[in-house]
Amino acid sequence: TPTPETQKMEPITCRAAVAWGPKLPLSIEDVIVDPPKAGEVRVRVIANALCHTDIYTLDGEDPEGLFPCILGHEAGAIVVDVGPGVTSVKPGDKIVPCYTPECGSLDCIFCVSSKTNLCPKIRATQGKGLMPDGTSRFKLASTGEPIFHFMGCSTFSEYTVLAEISCAKVSAAAPLHEVCLLGCGIATGWGAVWNTCKVEAGSSVGVFGLGAVGLAVIQAAKLAGARQIFAIDTNPAKFEVAVELGATDCINPAGLAEGVSIVSVLQQRTTWGVDYTFDCTGNTQVMRSALEAAHRGWGVSCVIGVAAAGKEIATRPFQLVTGRTWKGTAFGGWKSRSHIPQLVSRVMRGELSLEPFITHTLDGIDATNAAVEALHSGSCLRAVVRYTPQPASEIASGGLRLISEVALHGGRQLKFAHASSACGCEMTFSCFLPPQHTTAGPGSSRAPSLEGGIPTLLWLSGLTCTDDNAVQKAGFQAIAARLGVAVLYPDTSPRGVPLPGDTASWDFGQGAGFYLDATAEPWSKHYRMESYLLELLPLARANLGLGKVGVSGHSMGGHGALTLALKHAGLFTSVSAVAPICNPSECLWGRKAFEGYLGSIEAGKAHDACCLIRAAGEQGKGASLPPLLCDFGSADKFMVEQLQPAALKEACSAANAQLTLRYHAGCDHSYFFVATVAEEHLLWHAKAMGALL
């Protein structure tokens, strides 16, 4: 077997976003990435999350900024090959690049100390834009001109070379398009609270600047038990997400009366100041305000934001004499290779959430400049640029991976991820197990607990939804707990496979899979939601002990419930729908989906409930179709043009098919309506499955 010492590794030519100078747009260039040398690792970048530090350098404000260079340091990657002497990672491992390395040597006083994470092992060359041996692994393919590295990472390239001590190996099942955020900003915000300042329960916290780092501080402070969290920013549009993450008070300093300072406002609201303040702006005047707003006698102010070149901080010595502490943090105090894998595990277990921070998702390295523009816009927290889909072969197989678990109405609400061969990527789904069967599920003693399996409702959600929407809004769990019924909630589309245009509109692509198997390119490889559901049911039965299954859904999901039950006779014990798209080949939503996924509206008629019912009637089989229960809100603005219940009624009548069609006064198309009829639909299915004694 060849080893790094004996095998010949060749240069790789790939594409990279090269920064040629301050304030210039990034240029997509072909570059040559040389093989790793001793102690180095070459990786394939899967996804990048743009950080303001990248923009700070691109705007010429970094005193160590060198050009031409390849920026990027917040990423997820997969090891391609390793240089001599590398032992901690191997080809195929998933890693998060670390701009703050951790050599871990017993001779490194920084690594052995619990007081810091600032390992200086490669600091001298990293600051010069070079690898530890003083040379670059990048050169322009057209001219051979060397290109500088950036922060020891340079992840704005499809391939890059890192020092081994800058590679944090993470779980083989880690979603790199998400955990790439842990390479810098979010982890820094969390660590500033938990490591640098060690915020105690019951403390007051003030956060200056509500970018991704500031919001991460708020999130961490809430988890630490802070009783009062001030969110401070001149952009009030950021206050909503700040409150969602835990802020109790929001203040816009620009909106204060003339002569009133943010320091005086905070002192007035807290009497003596805030226990812990955090500057997340990089503005030295704000840093001073944050310090002076800290509590007299014990207040701590932490500088997180990076100031522009040449800037200095100042305050009166009296502020420190009276008990305030001014400190700073780099990467939140995390020892990168030791702690990033732990943070990834906590994210995967559902203890920590990264989802609120990903406001923009873009595809391909060509989209890097668009991500830069998004970050400049002020409305972007993190723009994730997906360089490549995450192939199913790179996702840990072997069943289900538990993401989160919470007790609910005596039962358990679970969320899982698994490798899907149907969609060729990782998929997620949720499941509620009722109290009668809480021992069901994978792991230890959680074996299926009911002979014949647990009666189950498969719920298919509508356009734009994930499995979380119904879990959090439909209110099925309390009713299902009483009836002894499980509820299975799949996602509405693949999400780990970037395709051109899959996030361009709300009614096509991500969140809009229409529960069919696409045949048109580029959708045919991954958008196979019908096959996915046929794959999911036996997987869930084997792992969760599910038994008979009824199917229902809302809007697009109602369409899916009707068509799947009509096409797969005997697969479902019962079927119902809430505000379903009844005749998609005759409405705009359906026509767009059919033309895009299948190539024509005509092909879509095989996935149209009205067409399927009419065809069964023409064959004299209408009476043998499963009974249908369908509910609509009389105030649903989509009812006539998109849902078309009249067409469903006509088709069932002509085919002699059983249909219970009901209208509910004043109800609309929202989850308020779903929650209104949830109990009646669960009773419909429970009765059919024999769950009602």
C-alpha positions as CSV (number, residue, x, y, z in Angstrom):
1,T,0.0,0.0,0.0
2,P,1.5,3.4,-1.0
3,T,2.2,5.8,1.9
4,P,2.5,9.6,1.8
5,E,6.3,9.0,1.8
6,T,6.2,6.7,-1.2
7,Q,3.2,7.6,-3.4
8,K,3.6,10.2,-6.0
9,M,1.1,13.1,-5.6
10,E,0.4,15.3,-8.6
11,P,-0.5,19.0,-8.7
12,I,-4.2,19.6,-9.1
13,T,-5.6,22.3,-11.4
14,C,-8.9,23.8,-10.1
15,R,-10.8,27.1,-9.9
16,A,-10.3,29.7,-7.2
17,A,-11.5,33.1,-6.4
18,V,-8.4,35.2,-6.5
19,A,-8.1,38.6,-4.8
20,W,-5.7,40.7,-6.9
21,G,-5.9,43.9,-4.8
22,P,-7.9,45.9,-2.3
23,K,-11.5,46.7,-3.2
24,L,-11.2,44.8,-6.5
25,P,-13.8,42.1,-7.3
26,L,-12.6,38.6,-6.9
27,S,-11.5,37.0,-10.1
28,I,-12.3,33.3,-10.8
29,E,-9.0,31.8,-12.1
30,D,-7.6,28.4,-12.9
31,V,-4.9,27.8,-10.3
32,I,-2.5,24.9,-9.7
33,V,-2.5,23.5,-6.2
34,D,0.7,21.7,-5.4
35,P,0.8,18.4,-3.4
36,P,1.2,18.7,0.4
37,K,4.6,18.6,1.9
38,A,5.7,17.1,5.2
39,G,3.1,17.9,7.9
40,E,0.6,19.2,5.4
41,V,-2.8,18.1,4.1
42,R,-4.5,18.8,0.7
43,V,-8.3,19.0,0.9
44,R,-11.3,19.4,-1.4
45,V,-13.5,22.3,-0.2
46,I,-17.2,21.4,0.0
47,A,-18.6,24.7,1.3
48,N,-17.5,28.2,2.4
49,A,-19.2,30.6,4.7
50,L,-18.1,34.1,4.0
51,C,-16.9,35.9,7.1
52,H,-16.4,39.7,7.6
53,T,-12.7,39.0,8.2
54,D,-12.4,38.0,4.5
55,I,-14.1,41.3,3.5
56,Y,-11.9,43.2,6.0
57,T,-8.8,42.0,4.0
58,L,-10.5,42.4,0.6
59,D,-11.3,46.1,1.5
60,G,-7.6,46.8,2.3
61,E,-8.1,47.3,6.0
62,D,-5.9,44.3,7.1
63,P,-2.3,45.4,7.9
64,E,-1.2,41.9,7.1
65,G,-3.2,41.7,3.8
66,L,-1.1,40.5,0.9
67,F,-2.1,40.3,-2.8
68,P,-2.6,38.4,-4.9
69,C,-4.1,35.9,-2.5
70,I,-6.9,33.4,-2.1
71,L,-9.1,34.4,0.8
72,G,-11.5,32.2,2.8
73,H,-11.2,30.6,6.2
74,E,-14.7,29.5,7.3
75,A,-15.2,26.2,5.4
76,G,-15.9,22.5,5.4
77,A,-13.6,20.1,3.4
78,I,-12.7,16.5,2.7
79,V,-9.1,15.3,2.9
80,V,-7.7,14.3,-0.5
81,D,-4.1,13.4,0.3
82,V,-1.6,13.9,3.1
83,G,2.1,14.7,3.2
84,P,4.8,12.8,5.1
85,G,4.4,12.6,8.8
86,V,0.7,13.3,8.9
87,T,-1.1,10.9,11.3
88,S,-4.2,12.7,12.6
89,V,-6.2,12.7,9.4
90,K,-6.4,10.5,6.3
91,P,-7.9,10.7,2.8
92,G,-11.7,10.8,3.0
93,D,-11.9,12.4,6.5
94,K,-14.1,15.5,6.9
95,I,-12.4,18.5,8.4
96,V,-13.0,22.1,9.4
97,P,-10.0,24.3,8.5
98,C,-8.6,26.2,11.5
99,Y,-7.1,29.6,11.2
100,T,-6.0,29.3,14.8
101,P,-3.9,26.1,14.8
102,E,-3.3,23.7,17.7
103,C,0.0,21.8,17.5
104,G,-0.8,20.0,20.8
105,S,2.9,19.5,21.5
106,L,3.9,19.1,25.2
107,D,6.7,21.6,24.4
108,C,4.2,24.3,23.4
109,I,3.4,26.3,26.5
110,F,0.4,27.8,24.8
111,C,-1.2,24.4,23.9
112,V,-0.6,22.9,27.3
113,S,-2.0,25.9,29.1
114,S,-5.7,26.1,29.8
115,K,-5.5,29.9,29.7
116,T,-5.2,30.4,26.0
117,N,-5.7,28.9,22.6
118,L,-3.1,31.0,20.8
119,C,-0.7,28.4,19.5
120,P,2.2,30.3,17.7
121,K,3.7,27.2,16.0
122,I,3.1,28.5,12.4
123,R,2.2,32.1,13.2
124,A,5.3,33.7,11.5
125,T,4.8,32.1,8.1
126,Q,1.0,32.2,8.2
127,G,1.1,36.0,8.7
128,K,3.3,36.2,5.6
129,G,0.8,34.3,3.4
130,L,3.0,31.2,3.2
131,M,3.0,27.6,4.3
132,P,5.3,26.6,7.3
133,D,8.3,26.0,5.0
134,G,8.1,29.6,3.7
135,T,6.6,28.8,0.2
136,S,3.2,28.8,-1.4
137,R,1.2,25.8,-2.7
138,F,-0.7,28.0,-5.2
139,K,0.2,29.4,-8.5
140,L,-1.7,30.8,-11.4
141,A,-2.2,28.1,-14.1
142,S,-1.7,30.5,-17.0
143,T,1.6,32.2,-15.9
144,G,2.9,30.2,-12.9
145,E,2.8,33.4,-10.7
146,P,2.7,32.4,-7.0
147,I,-0.4,33.3,-5.0
148,F,-0.4,34.0,-1.3
149,H,-2.3,31.9,1.2
150,F,-4.7,33.6,3.7
151,M,-5.0,32.8,7.4
152,G,-3.5,29.4,6.8
153,C,-6.7,28.3,5.0
154,S,-7.4,29.9,1.6
155,T,-10.7,28.1,1.2
156,F,-12.0,30.3,-1.7
157,S,-10.5,27.5,-3.9
158,E,-11.9,24.2,-4.9
159,Y,-8.8,22.6,-3.4
160,T,-6.4,24.0,-0.8
161,V,-3.4,22.9,1.3
162,L,-3.4,23.2,5.1
163,A,-1.0,22.5,7.9
164,E,-2.0,19.3,9.7
165,I,-2.2,21.3,12.9
166,S,-4.9,23.5,11.2
167,C,-7.2,20.6,10.4
168,A,-10.0,19.7,12.9
169,K,-11.3,16.3,12.0
170,V,-15.1,16.1,12.5
171,S,-17.7,13.4,12.3
172,A,-18.0,11.4,9.1
173,A,-21.7,12.3,9.2
174,A,-21.2,16.0,9.8
175,P,-23.1,18.3,7.3
176,L,-20.2,20.4,6.0
177,H,-22.6,22.9,4.3
178,E,-23.7,23.8,7.8
179,V,-20.8,23.2,10.2
180,C,-18.5,25.2,8.0
181,L,-19.7,28.1,10.1
182,L,-17.8,26.8,13.1
183,G,-14.5,27.7,11.5
184,C,-14.7,31.3,12.8
185,G,-17.5,33.7,13.6
186,I,-20.2,31.6,15.3
187,A,-17.8,29.6,17.3
188,T,-16.0,32.9,18.3
189,G,-19.3,34.3,19.6
190,W,-20.1,31.2,21.6
191,G,-16.6,31.0,23.1
192,A,-16.5,34.6,24.1
193,V,-19.4,33.9,26.4
194,W,-18.5,30.5,27.6
195,N,-14.7,30.5,27.6
196,T,-13.4,34.0,27.7
197,C,-15.9,35.7,30.0
198,K,-17.6,32.6,31.6
199,V,-21.0,34.3,31.8
200,E,-22.9,33.0,34.8
201,A,-26.6,32.3,35.1
202,G,-28.5,35.4,36.2
203,S,-26.1,37.8,34.7
204,S,-26.9,40.8,32.5
205,V,-25.3,41.0,29.0
206,G,-24.9,43.8,26.5
207,V,-24.1,42.9,22.9
208,F,-22.9,45.8,20.6
209,G,-23.3,44.9,16.9
210,L,-25.8,42.3,15.7
211,G,-23.9,40.6,12.9
212,A,-23.4,36.8,13.0
213,V,-20.9,37.1,15.8
214,G,-23.1,39.3,18.0
215,L,-26.1,37.1,17.5
216,A,-24.0,34.1,18.4
217,V,-23.1,35.9,21.6
218,I,-26.8,36.4,22.3
219,Q,-27.5,32.8,21.6
220,A,-24.7,31.6,23.9
221,A,-25.7,34.1,26.7
222,K,-29.2,32.8,26.7
223,L,-27.9,29.2,27.0
224,A,-25.7,30.3,29.8
225,G,-28.8,31.5,31.7
226,A,-28.4,35.3,31.4
227,R,-31.4,37.0,32.8
228,Q,-31.2,40.2,30.7
229,I,-29.6,40.5,27.3
230,F,-29.4,43.9,25.6
231,A,-29.1,43.8,21.8
232,I,-27.6,47.0,20.5
233,D,-27.4,48.0,16.8
234,T,-28.1,50.9,14.6
235,N,-30.1,48.7,12.2
236,P,-33.5,47.8,13.8
237,A,-34.1,45.2,11.2
238,K,-31.8,42.9,13.1
239,F,-33.8,43.0,16.3
240,E,-36.3,40.4,15.3
241,V,-33.7,37.6,15.0
242,A,-31.9,38.9,18.1
243,V,-35.1,38.4,20.1
244,E,-35.6,35.0,18.6
245,L,-32.1,34.0,19.8
246,G,-32.6,35.3,23.3
247,A,-32.4,39.1,23.5
248,T,-34.7,40.7,26.1
249,D,-34.1,44.4,25.2
250,C,-33.3,46.0,21.9
251,I,-31.7,49.5,21.6
252,N,-30.9,51.6,18.5
253,P,-28.2,54.1,19.6
254,A,-29.0,56.2,16.5
255,G,-32.5,56.7,17.8
256,L,-31.6,58.1,21.2
257,A,-32.3,61.7,22.0
258,E,-29.6,64.3,21.4
259,G,-27.1,64.2,24.2
260,V,-28.2,60.8,25.4
261,S,-25.5,58.1,25.1
262,I,-25.9,54.4,24.9
263,V,-23.7,54.2,28.1
264,S,-26.1,56.3,30.1
265,V,-29.2,54.3,28.8
266,L,-27.6,51.0,29.9
267,Q,-26.6,52.4,33.3
268,Q,-30.1,53.8,33.8
269,R,-31.7,50.4,33.0
270,T,-29.4,48.4,35.2
271,T,-28.5,51.0,37.9
272,W,-24.8,50.2,37.9
273,G,-24.2,48.9,34.4
274,V,-24.1,45.6,32.6
275,D,-22.3,42.6,34.0
276,Y,-20.8,41.5,30.7
277,T,-20.5,43.6,27.5
278,F,-19.3,42.4,24.1
279,D,-18.1,44.6,21.2
280,C,-18.8,42.8,17.9
281,T,-18.3,45.8,15.7
282,G,-14.6,46.5,15.3
283,N,-15.3,50.2,16.0
284,T,-12.9,51.5,18.7
285,Q,-15.4,54.1,19.9
286,V,-18.0,51.4,20.4
287,M,-15.4,49.3,22.2
288,R,-15.0,52.3,24.7
289,S,-18.8,52.5,25.1
290,A,-19.0,48.8,25.8
291,L,-16.4,49.1,28.5
292,E,-17.9,52.1,30.1
293,A,-21.3,50.5,30.2
294,A,-19.9,47.6,32.1
295,H,-20.9,47.2,35.8
296,R,-19.0,49.2,38.4
297,G,-16.9,46.9,40.5
298,W,-16.9,43.8,38.4
299,G,-18.1,44.4,34.9
300,V,-16.2,42.7,32.1
301,S,-16.1,44.0,28.6
302,C,-14.8,41.7,25.8
303,V,-13.5,42.9,22.5
304,I,-14.3,40.6,19.6
305,G,-14.5,42.8,16.6
306,V,-11.3,43.4,14.6
307,A,-10.5,47.1,14.2
308,A,-9.1,48.7,11.1
309,A,-5.3,49.0,10.7
310,G,-3.8,51.6,12.9
311,K,-6.8,52.1,15.2
312,E,-6.2,52.4,19.0
313,I,-8.6,52.0,21.9
314,A,-8.8,54.5,24.8
315,T,-10.6,55.2,28.0
316,R,-10.0,57.0,31.3
317,P,-8.0,54.9,33.7
318,F,-10.7,55.5,36.3
319,Q,-12.9,53.1,34.4
320,L,-10.5,50.3,35.2
321,V,-9.6,51.5,38.7
322,T,-13.3,51.2,39.6
323,G,-13.3,47.5,38.9
324,R,-14.0,47.0,35.2
325,T,-12.0,44.5,33.2
326,W,-11.2,44.9,29.5
327,K,-10.3,41.8,27.7
328,G,-10.3,40.3,24.2
329,T,-10.8,37.0,22.5
330,A,-9.5,35.2,19.5
331,F,-11.6,32.4,18.1
332,G,-13.6,32.4,21.4
333,G,-10.8,30.7,23.3
334,W,-11.4,27.4,21.6
335,K,-8.4,25.1,21.1
336,S,-9.4,24.4,17.5
337,R,-8.5,20.7,16.8
338,S,-9.8,19.7,20.3
339,H,-12.9,21.7,20.5
340,I,-14.4,22.1,17.0
341,P,-15.2,18.4,16.8
342,Q,-17.1,18.8,20.1
343,L,-19.0,21.8,18.8
344,V,-19.9,19.8,15.6
345,S,-21.3,17.0,17.8
346,R,-23.4,19.4,19.8
347,V,-24.8,20.8,16.6
348,M,-25.6,17.4,15.2
349,R,-27.3,16.4,18.5
350,G,-29.5,19.5,18.2
351,E,-28.1,21.2,21.3
352,L,-26.8,24.1,19.3
353,S,-28.4,25.6,16.1
354,L,-26.6,27.1,13.2
355,E,-29.7,27.5,11.0
356,P,-30.5,31.1,12.1
357,F,-27.2,32.3,10.8
358,I,-27.4,31.0,7.2
359,T,-29.4,33.7,5.5
360,H,-28.0,33.2,1.9
361,T,-27.1,30.0,0.1
362,L,-25.3,30.1,-3.2
363,D,-23.9,27.5,-5.6
364,G,-20.5,27.2,-7.2
365,I,-17.3,29.2,-6.8
366,D,-18.6,31.6,-9.5
367,A,-21.1,32.8,-6.9
368,T,-18.4,34.1,-4.5
369,N,-18.6,37.7,-5.6
370,A,-22.4,37.6,-5.1
371,A,-21.8,36.3,-1.6
372,V,-19.5,39.2,-1.0
373,E,-22.2,41.6,-2.2
374,A,-24.7,39.9,0.1
375,L,-22.4,40.4,3.1
376,H,-22.0,44.1,2.2
377,S,-25.8,44.5,2.0
378,G,-26.3,44.5,5.7
379,S,-29.1,41.9,5.5
380,C,-26.8,38.9,5.4
381,L,-25.5,37.1,8.4
382,R,-23.7,34.2,6.7
383,A,-23.7,33.4,2.9
384,V,-22.8,29.8,2.4
385,V,-21.3,29.0,-1.0
386,R,-21.6,25.4,-1.9
387,Y,-18.8,24.3,-4.1
388,T,-20.0,20.7,-4.6
389,P,-22.9,18.5,-3.6
390,Q,-22.2,16.2,-0.7
391,P,-22.3,12.7,-2.4
392,A,-24.2,10.0,-0.6
393,S,-21.0,8.0,-0.7
394,E,-19.4,10.6,1.7
395,I,-22.3,10.4,4.2
396,A,-22.1,7.8,6.9
397,S,-24.5,5.0,6.1
398,G,-25.9,2.3,8.3
399,G,-29.3,3.5,9.2
400,L,-30.5,6.6,11.1
401,R,-28.5,9.3,12.9
402,L,-30.4,10.9,15.7
403,I,-30.1,14.7,15.5
404,S,-32.4,15.7,18.3
405,E,-34.8,14.3,20.9
406,V,-37.3,16.0,23.2
407,A,-40.1,14.7,25.5
408,L,-43.5,15.8,24.4
409,H,-47.0,14.9,25.7
410,G,-45.5,11.8,27.4
411,G,-44.0,10.7,24.1
412,R,-40.8,11.6,22.2
413,Q,-40.3,14.0,19.3
414,L,-37.3,12.8,17.3
415,K,-35.3,14.2,14.3
416,F,-33.1,12.0,12.2
417,A,-30.8,12.2,9.2
418,H,-29.8,9.3,6.9
419,A,-28.2,8.6,3.6
420,S,-30.7,8.3,0.9
421,S,-29.9,6.3,-2.2
422,A,-33.1,7.6,-3.9
423,C,-32.0,11.2,-3.6
424,G,-28.3,10.6,-3.6
425,C,-27.7,12.8,-0.5
426,E,-28.4,13.1,3.2
427,M,-32.1,13.6,4.0
428,T,-33.8,14.5,7.3
429,F,-37.1,13.6,8.8
430,S,-38.9,13.9,12.1
431,C,-41.1,11.4,14.0
432,F,-43.3,11.6,17.0
433,L,-43.6,8.4,19.0
434,P,-46.6,8.3,21.4
435,P,-46.3,7.5,25.1
436,Q,-47.6,4.0,24.6
437,H,-44.5,3.2,22.5
438,T,-41.7,5.4,23.8
439,T,-39.3,2.4,23.9
440,A,-39.4,2.2,20.1
441,G,-36.5,3.4,18.1
442,P,-32.8,2.7,17.5
443,G,-30.3,2.3,20.3
444,S,-29.9,0.2,23.5
445,S,-33.3,-1.0,24.7
446,R,-35.3,0.9,22.2
447,A,-36.6,-2.0,20.2
448,P,-40.0,-2.0,18.5
449,S,-42.5,-2.4,21.2
450,L,-45.7,-3.3,19.5
451,E,-46.6,-6.5,17.7
452,G,-47.7,-5.5,14.2
453,G,-46.1,-2.0,14.6
454,I,-47.2,1.4,15.7
455,P,-50.1,2.9,13.7
456,T,-48.6,5.9,11.9
457,L,-49.7,9.0,10.0
458,L,-47.3,10.0,7.2
459,W,-47.6,13.8,7.0
460,L,-46.5,15.5,3.8
461,S,-45.9,19.3,4.1
462,G,-46.5,22.0,1.6
463,L,-44.5,24.5,-0.5
464,T,-41.5,26.1,1.3
465,C,-41.7,23.8,4.3
466,T,-39.3,21.5,6.0
467,D,-40.3,18.7,8.3
468,D,-40.0,21.3,11.2
469,N,-43.1,23.3,10.1
470,A,-45.7,20.7,10.9
471,V,-43.8,19.5,13.9
472,Q,-43.9,23.0,15.5
473,K,-47.2,24.3,14.1
474,A,-49.8,21.5,13.3
475,G,-50.4,20.4,16.9
476,F,-50.6,16.7,16.0
477,Q,-48.6,15.4,19.0
478,A,-51.1,15.9,21.8
479,I,-53.8,14.2,19.8
480,A,-51.5,11.4,18.5
481,A,-50.4,10.8,22.1
482,R,-54.0,10.3,23.2
483,L,-54.7,8.0,20.3
484,G,-51.4,6.0,20.4
485,V,-50.5,7.0,16.9
486,A,-47.0,7.9,15.6
487,V,-46.5,10.8,13.1
488,L,-43.8,10.7,10.5
489,Y,-42.7,14.0,8.9
490,P,-40.4,13.8,5.9
491,D,-38.8,16.9,4.3
492,T,-40.2,18.3,1.1
493,S,-37.1,18.1,-1.1
494,P,-33.4,17.3,-1.2
495,R,-31.3,20.1,0.4
496,G,-27.6,19.0,0.2
497,V,-27.3,19.0,-3.6
498,P,-26.8,22.4,-5.1
499,L,-28.4,22.7,-8.5
500,P,-28.7,25.8,-10.7
501,G,-31.9,27.6,-9.7
502,D,-32.9,25.4,-6.8
503,T,-33.3,28.4,-4.5
504,A,-34.4,31.0,-7.1
505,S,-38.1,30.7,-6.3
506,W,-40.3,29.6,-3.5
507,D,-42.5,27.3,-5.6
508,F,-39.8,25.2,-7.4
509,G,-36.6,23.5,-6.2
510,Q,-35.8,23.4,-2.6
511,G,-38.9,23.1,-0.4
512,A,-41.0,22.2,-3.5
513,G,-40.2,18.6,-4.6
514,F,-43.9,17.9,-5.4
515,Y,-43.5,14.2,-4.3
516,L,-42.6,12.9,-7.7
517,D,-39.5,11.6,-9.4
518,A,-38.1,14.2,-11.8
519,T,-37.1,13.0,-15.3
520,A,-35.7,16.3,-16.7
521,E,-32.1,17.5,-16.1
522,P,-30.6,18.6,-13.8
523,W,-33.3,17.5,-11.4
524,S,-33.5,13.8,-12.3
525,K,-30.5,12.6,-10.2
526,H,-31.6,14.0,-6.9
527,Y,-35.2,15.2,-7.0
528,R,-36.8,11.8,-6.6
529,M,-39.2,12.4,-3.7
530,E,-41.7,9.6,-4.7
531,S,-38.9,7.0,-4.6
532,Y,-37.6,8.6,-1.4
533,L,-40.9,8.1,0.4
534,L,-41.0,4.5,-0.8
535,E,-37.5,4.1,0.7
536,L,-38.2,5.9,3.9
537,L,-41.2,3.9,5.0
538,P,-39.4,0.5,5.3
539,L,-36.4,2.3,6.9
540,A,-38.7,3.9,9.5
541,R,-40.5,0.6,10.1
542,A,-37.3,-1.3,10.7
543,N,-35.8,1.3,13.0
544,L,-38.9,2.7,14.8
545,G,-41.3,-0.2,14.8
546,L,-44.0,1.5,12.7
547,G,-46.9,-0.5,11.5
548,K,-49.9,0.4,9.3
549,V,-49.6,3.8,7.7
550,G,-52.1,6.4,6.7
551,V,-51.1,9.4,4.5
552,S,-52.1,13.0,4.7
553,G,-50.7,16.4,3.8
554,H,-51.2,20.1,3.3
555,S,-51.3,22.0,0.0
556,M,-48.5,20.5,-2.1
557,G,-48.3,17.7,0.5
558,G,-52.0,17.1,0.1
559,H,-51.4,16.7,-3.6
560,G,-48.7,14.2,-2.7
561,A,-50.9,12.3,-0.3
562,L,-53.7,11.9,-2.8
563,T,-51.5,10.9,-5.8
564,L,-49.3,8.5,-3.8
565,A,-52.3,6.7,-2.3
566,L,-54.0,6.5,-5.7
567,K,-50.8,5.3,-7.5
568,H,-49.7,2.8,-4.9
569,A,-52.7,0.7,-4.0
570,G,-52.4,-1.0,-0.7
571,L,-49.4,1.0,0.5
572,F,-51.5,3.2,2.7
573,T,-54.4,2.1,5.0
574,S,-56.1,5.5,4.7
575,V,-55.7,8.9,3.0
576,S,-56.8,12.4,3.6
577,A,-55.7,15.9,2.6
578,V,-55.9,19.5,4.0
579,A,-56.3,22.2,1.3
580,P,-54.6,19.9,-1.4
581,I,-53.6,21.0,-4.9
582,C,-56.3,18.8,-6.5
583,N,-55.7,19.4,-10.2
584,P,-52.1,20.5,-10.6
585,S,-51.9,20.1,-14.4
586,E,-54.5,22.9,-14.6
587,C,-52.9,25.4,-12.1
588,L,-49.8,27.5,-12.2
589,W,-48.0,25.8,-9.3
590,G,-48.5,22.4,-10.8
591,R,-47.7,23.4,-14.3
592,K,-44.4,25.0,-13.3
593,A,-43.4,21.9,-11.4
594,F,-44.4,19.5,-14.1
595,E,-42.6,21.5,-16.9
596,G,-39.5,21.9,-14.8
597,Y,-39.2,18.4,-13.3
598,L,-40.9,16.3,-16.0
599,G,-40.4,18.3,-19.2
600,S,-44.1,18.8,-19.9
601,I,-47.6,19.3,-18.4
602,E,-48.8,16.2,-20.2
603,A,-46.2,14.0,-18.3
604,G,-47.5,15.6,-15.1
605,K,-51.0,14.1,-15.5
606,A,-49.6,10.9,-14.1
607,H,-49.2,12.8,-10.9
608,D,-52.5,14.6,-10.9
609,A,-55.2,13.3,-8.5
610,C,-58.1,14.4,-10.7
611,C,-56.5,12.7,-13.8
612,L,-55.8,9.5,-11.8
613,I,-59.4,9.4,-10.5
614,R,-60.9,10.0,-13.9
615,A,-58.7,7.2,-15.4
616,A,-59.8,4.8,-12.7
617,G,-63.4,5.7,-13.4
618,E,-63.0,5.1,-17.1
619,Q,-61.7,1.6,-16.2
620,G,-64.7,0.9,-13.9
621,K,-62.4,1.0,-10.8
622,G,-63.5,4.2,-9.2
623,A,-65.5,2.5,-6.4
624,S,-62.4,0.5,-5.4
625,L,-60.3,3.6,-4.8
626,P,-59.6,4.5,-1.1
627,P,-62.1,6.8,0.6
628,L,-60.9,10.4,0.6
629,L,-61.3,13.1,3.2
630,C,-60.5,16.6,2.0
631,D,-60.9,19.9,3.9
632,F,-60.7,23.4,2.6
633,G,-61.0,26.9,4.2
634,S,-63.6,29.1,2.7
635,A,-61.2,32.1,3.1
636,D,-58.3,30.4,1.4
637,K,-57.1,32.8,-1.3
638,F,-55.6,30.0,-3.3
639,M,-58.8,27.8,-3.4
640,V,-60.2,28.7,-6.9
641,E,-57.0,29.2,-9.0
642,Q,-54.5,26.7,-7.4
643,L,-56.4,24.2,-5.3
644,Q,-59.5,23.6,-7.4
645,P,-61.6,21.4,-5.1
646,A,-64.5,21.6,-7.6
647,A,-62.5,19.6,-10.1
648,L,-61.8,16.9,-7.4
649,K,-65.5,16.7,-6.6
650,E,-66.4,16.4,-10.3
651,A,-63.8,13.7,-10.9
652,C,-64.9,11.6,-7.9
653,S,-68.5,12.0,-8.8
654,A,-67.9,10.9,-12.4
655,A,-65.8,7.9,-11.2
656,N,-68.1,6.9,-8.4
657,A,-65.2,7.4,-5.9
658,Q,-65.8,8.0,-2.3
659,L,-65.1,11.6,-1.3
660,T,-65.9,13.5,1.9
661,L,-65.3,17.2,0.9
662,R,-65.8,19.9,3.6
663,Y,-65.5,23.7,3.7
664,H,-64.7,25.5,6.9
665,A,-66.0,29.1,7.3
666,G,-63.4,31.8,7.7
667,C,-60.4,29.5,7.5
668,D,-57.4,30.3,5.3
669,H,-54.4,28.3,3.8
670,S,-52.1,28.6,6.9
671,Y,-51.2,26.2,9.6
672,F,-53.9,27.7,11.7
673,F,-56.3,25.8,9.4
674,V,-54.2,22.6,9.6
675,A,-54.3,22.8,13.4
676,T,-58.1,23.4,13.3
677,V,-58.7,20.1,11.5
678,A,-55.8,18.1,12.8
679,E,-57.8,16.1,15.3
680,E,-60.5,15.1,12.8
681,H,-57.9,13.8,10.3
682,L,-56.0,11.9,13.0
683,L,-59.3,10.3,14.1
684,W,-60.0,9.4,10.4
685,H,-56.7,7.6,10.1
686,A,-56.7,6.0,13.6
687,K,-60.1,4.5,12.9
688,A,-59.0,3.0,9.6
689,M,-55.8,1.6,11.2
690,G,-57.7,0.1,14.1
691,A,-56.1,2.4,16.7
692,L,-59.5,3.3,18.1
693,L,-60.6,0.7,20.7
